[in-house]
Amino acid sequence: MKILFYDAKTYDTDSFNAVLDSYPEVEVEYIKSDLDPRTASLAEGFDAVCGFVSSDVGHDTLESLHKHNVKLVLMRCAGYNNVDLETAGKLGIRVMIVPGYSPEAVAEHAMALALCCNRRLHKAYNKVRENDFSLSGLMGFNFHEKTAGIIGTGKIGAVMCRICQGFGMKVLAYDLYPNESLKDFVTYVSLEELLAHSDLISLHCPLTDDTRHMINIDTIRQMKDGVILVNTSRGALVKTDDLIEGIRMLKFAGVGLDVYEEETDNVFEDRSEEILEHSTTARLLSFPNVMITSHQGFFTQEALSAIASTTLDNALDGMTGKESRNEVKAK
């Protein structure tokens, strides 16, 4: 089986090559270009393609892949909102994801963002580098005995709940499908109650029509003043223009974002020599209480190893026609 691996970075090739010996049936070729309608034609002669969160796996891309006899799309990530599942189903192209590579990696990064925003670590780092050892602008608050609001309690959200419990926080959660394993210490409430009572709000839910822009000016106004908001899930859960308005209203003590709406052109790319004109990202970075990272929540050794192994397991299942719990289809 031949797989064309799109948007390959050094850490991708290292992690996949480290496990490839266990998959003698699979041959992987790596290219730097990302998957989109223009580059899909490069998959001529391959059985499958491997994409990521920034890949464009829409209608035109899938049509091109089908034209070149590609039967399998392997997403080396949990999200698949960038995949046109309806078109894939009509064309007979199977789509497989990696749903749970390392919940701990993402949840730990979410808490790192929360702590960094709260204790102004990004500001403190820069101040000390300039020999400024004053404490002005660095005041935070104890997480101990405060309230954490976790929106979405799947695998990652559940880990975040346990981390917050470890900090001595009261944990509220909102989820249409409560996680029974958390009910000993998590109180499930309505979204309105969570927003009104949480000192820290962390998003861990998928992007759907119902959750898109769930954080908007109306829900922001329902939050406590001085709240910390963290998003390591999907950028479009937050309406960015409304978030900026909320920041200007002084609603937030801090905002930590590993994902954001404008990230597609930025993810994993070095744009340090460019001037980002008309950039929402630049506007967000202008605020001293905003911390942004480059979609790195997943980026641990353990997670990359799990992603590689699961993706190649999915490839074997796709090659043999075996049913897989990692396959996603249009509803």
C-alpha positions in Angstrom: 0.0 0.0 0.0 1.3 3.4 -1.0 0.5 6.5 1.0 1.3 10.1 0.0 2.0 12.1 3.1 1.1 15.8 2.7 2.6 18.8 4.6 5.4 16.7 6.1 7.5 18.3 8.7 10.7 16.8 10.2 9.0 15.7 13.3 6.3 13.9 11.2 8.8 11.9 9.2 10.8 11.0 12.3 7.7 9.8 14.2 6.3 7.8 11.3 9.6 6.3 10.2 10.2 5.2 13.8 7.2 2.8 13.5 7.2 2.0 9.8 9.3 -1.2 10.3 6.2 -2.7 12.0 4.1 -2.1 8.9 6.0 -3.9 6.0 2.8 -3.7 3.8 2.9 0.1 3.9 5.1 2.5 1.9 5.0 6.2 2.7 6.3 9.1 0.5 6.5 12.5 2.2 6.0 15.9 0.5 6.1 19.4 1.9 3.0 20.6 0.1 -0.3 20.5 1.9 -3.4 18.8 0.5 -5.7 21.0 -1.5 -7.5 20.8 -4.9 -4.3 21.8 -6.7 -2.0 19.3 -5.1 -4.4 16.4 -5.0 -3.2 15.4 -8.5 0.2 14.5 -7.0 -1.5 11.4 -5.5 -1.5 9.7 -8.9 -0.4 6.1 -8.3 -1.0 6.2 -4.5 -3.7 4.2 -2.7 -4.1 6.7 0.1 -3.3 10.2 1.2 -2.5 11.5 4.7 -3.6 15.0 5.7 -3.8 17.2 8.8 -5.9 19.9 10.3 -4.8 22.5 7.8 -5.5 20.4 4.8 -8.3 21.3 2.4 -10.2 18.0 1.9 -13.2 19.6 0.4 -15.4 18.7 -2.6 -12.8 19.6 -5.3 -9.9 17.9 -3.6 -11.9 14.7 -3.2 -13.1 14.8 -6.8 -9.4 15.0 -7.9 -8.4 12.2 -5.5 -11.2 10.0 -6.9 -10.1 10.8 -10.4 -6.6 9.5 -9.5 -8.1 6.3 -7.9 -7.3 7.2 -4.3 -9.6 5.2 -2.0 -8.6 6.3 1.5 -8.0 9.6 3.3 -6.0 9.3 6.5 -6.4 12.3 8.8 -3.5 12.2 11.3 -5.6 14.2 13.8 -8.9 14.0 15.7 -10.7 16.8 13.8 -12.3 16.4 10.5 -14.4 19.5 10.0 -12.2 20.3 7.0 -13.3 17.1 5.2 -16.4 17.0 3.0 -17.7 13.7 4.3 -20.8 13.7 2.1 -18.7 13.9 -1.1 -16.3 11.3 0.2 -19.2 8.9 0.8 -20.6 9.5 -2.7 -17.2 8.8 -4.2 -16.5 5.7 -2.2 -13.5 7.3 -0.4 -13.1 6.1 3.2 -12.0 8.7 5.8 -10.3 7.7 9.0 -9.1 9.8 11.9 -7.0 9.5 15.1 -9.6 10.2 17.8 -7.6 9.9 21.0 -3.8 10.1 20.4 -3.0 11.8 23.8 -5.8 13.5 25.7 -3.2 14.4 28.4 -1.0 16.3 25.9 -3.8 18.7 24.9 -5.3 19.1 28.4 -1.9 19.8 29.9 -1.3 22.4 27.3 -4.7 24.0 28.1 -3.7 24.3 31.8 -0.3 25.7 30.8 -2.0 28.4 28.8 -4.3 29.1 31.7 -1.4 29.4 34.1 0.6 31.5 31.7 -2.2 34.0 31.3 -3.0 34.1 35.0 0.5 34.7 36.2 1.6 36.7 33.1 4.5 34.4 32.5 5.0 35.6 28.9 5.3 39.2 30.2 7.5 38.2 33.1 9.9 36.3 30.7 10.3 39.4 28.6 10.7 41.8 31.5 13.5 39.8 33.1 15.3 39.4 29.8 15.5 43.3 29.8 16.7 43.3 33.4 13.4 44.6 34.7 12.7 42.7 37.9 9.7 44.7 39.0 6.3 43.0 39.6 4.1 45.6 38.0 1.6 44.1 35.6 2.2 40.5 36.8 -0.6 40.1 39.4 -2.6 36.9 39.1 -5.0 34.9 41.4 -4.9 31.5 43.1 -6.7 28.7 41.1 -7.1 26.9 44.5 -10.8 27.1 45.6 -11.8 28.9 42.4 -14.3 27.5 39.9 -13.3 25.8 36.6 -15.9 25.5 33.8 -15.1 22.8 31.3 -17.2 22.8 28.1 -17.1 19.3 26.6 -16.1 16.3 28.7 -14.9 13.8 26.2 -11.4 12.3 26.6 -9.5 15.6 26.6 -12.1 17.5 28.6 -12.2 14.7 31.2 -8.4 15.0 31.7 -8.8 18.8 32.1 -11.4 18.2 34.7 -9.0 16.0 36.7 -6.2 18.5 36.3 -8.4 21.3 37.7 -9.5 19.0 40.6 -5.8 18.5 41.3 -5.4 22.3 41.7 -8.2 22.3 44.3 -10.7 23.9 42.0 -14.5 23.3 42.0 -15.3 21.8 38.6 -18.4 22.6 36.6 -19.1 21.1 33.2 -21.4 21.4 30.3 -21.9 18.6 27.9 -25.0 17.2 26.1 -23.7 13.7 27.1 -22.4 13.8 30.7 -19.3 11.6 31.4 -20.3 9.2 34.2 -16.7 8.7 35.2 -16.5 12.3 36.4 -19.6 12.6 38.4 -17.9 12.0 41.8 -16.3 15.5 41.6 -17.8 17.3 38.5 -21.1 19.1 38.6 -22.9 19.3 35.3 -24.8 22.5 34.8 -26.4 24.5 32.0 -24.1 26.5 29.8 -25.5 29.7 31.2 -24.7 28.7 34.8 -21.2 27.6 33.8 -20.5 30.9 32.1 -21.9 32.9 35.1 -19.9 31.1 37.8 -16.5 30.0 36.3 -13.2 31.8 37.0 -11.6 29.6 34.3 -13.4 28.4 31.2 -11.8 25.8 28.9 -13.2 24.6 25.6 -12.9 20.9 24.7 -15.8 20.2 22.3 -16.0 19.4 18.6 -16.9 22.0 16.0 -20.4 21.5 14.7 -23.2 23.7 13.4 -24.5 23.9 17.0 -21.1 24.8 18.6 -19.8 27.2 16.0 -19.3 30.6 17.6 -20.7 29.4 20.9 -18.4 32.0 22.5 -19.8 35.2 21.1 -20.7 38.6 22.5 -23.8 37.4 24.2 -22.1 34.5 26.0 -19.1 36.6 26.8 -21.4 39.1 28.6 -22.7 36.2 30.7 -19.2 35.5 32.0 -17.8 36.8 35.3 -15.6 39.8 35.0 -11.9 38.7 35.3 -12.5 35.3 33.8 -9.7 33.3 32.0 -10.8 31.8 28.7 -8.8 28.9 27.1 -9.4 27.3 23.7 -7.3 24.3 22.6 -10.1 22.7 20.6 -11.3 24.4 17.4 -10.8 28.0 16.4 -14.4 28.6 15.2 -15.9 27.8 18.6 -15.0 31.5 19.3 -16.3 34.4 17.2 -13.0 36.3 17.1 -14.4 39.8 16.5 -16.7 39.4 19.5 -13.7 38.1 21.6 -11.8 41.2 20.7 -14.8 43.3 21.8 -14.9 41.4 25.1 -11.2 42.0 25.7 -11.7 45.7 25.1 -14.6 45.6 27.6 -12.1 44.3 30.1 -14.1 41.1 30.6 -11.0 38.8 30.6 -8.1 38.5 33.0 -6.5 36.4 30.3 -7.2 34.6 27.0 -5.1 31.6 26.0 -5.6 30.3 22.4 -3.9 27.4 20.8 -6.5 27.6 18.0 -8.2 30.5 16.4 -10.3 31.3 13.3 -7.5 32.8 11.2 -5.0 30.0 11.9 -5.2 28.1 8.6 -2.5 30.1 6.8 -0.3 30.2 10.0 -0.4 26.7 11.4 3.2 25.2 11.6 4.5 27.9 9.2 7.3 30.4 9.8 5.9 33.8 8.8 8.4 35.8 10.8 9.6 37.8 7.8 6.1 38.9 6.8 3.9 41.8 7.7 0.5 40.4 8.5 -1.7 43.2 7.2 -5.4 43.2 8.1 -4.6 40.3 10.4 -7.0 39.3 13.3 -4.1 37.4 14.8 -2.0 40.6 15.0 -4.9 42.4 16.7 -5.2 39.6 19.3 -1.4 39.7 19.9 -1.6 43.4 20.6 -3.4 42.8 23.9 -1.1 42.1 26.9 -3.4 39.6 28.5 -3.6 37.3 25.4 -1.4 34.3 24.9 -1.4 32.5 21.6 0.4 29.3 20.6 0.6 27.7 17.2 -1.7 24.7 17.5 0.9 22.8 19.5 -1.4 21.2 22.1 -0.9 17.8 20.6 2.9 18.2 20.2 4.5 15.7 22.6 6.6 12.7 21.9 3.9 10.4 23.2 1.2 12.0 21.1 3.3 11.9 17.9 4.1 8.2 18.4 0.4 7.4 19.0 -0.6 9.4 15.9 1.8 7.5 13.7 0.8 4.1 15.0 -2.9 4.7 14.8 -2.7 6.3 11.3 -0.8 3.3 10.0 -3.3 0.9 11.7 -6.1 2.8 10.0 -4.2 2.4 6.7 -4.1 -1.4 7.1 -7.8 -1.5 8.0 -8.6 0.6 4.9 -6.4 -1.6 2.7 -8.1 -4.8 3.8 -11.7 -3.4 3.9 -11.9 -4.0 7.6 -14.5 -2.0 9.6 -12.9 0.6 11.9 -14.2 2.6 14.8 -11.9 5.4 13.5 -13.8 5.8 10.3 -16.0 8.8 10.0 -19.0 9.2 7.6 -21.6 11.8 6.8 -24.6 11.6 9.0 
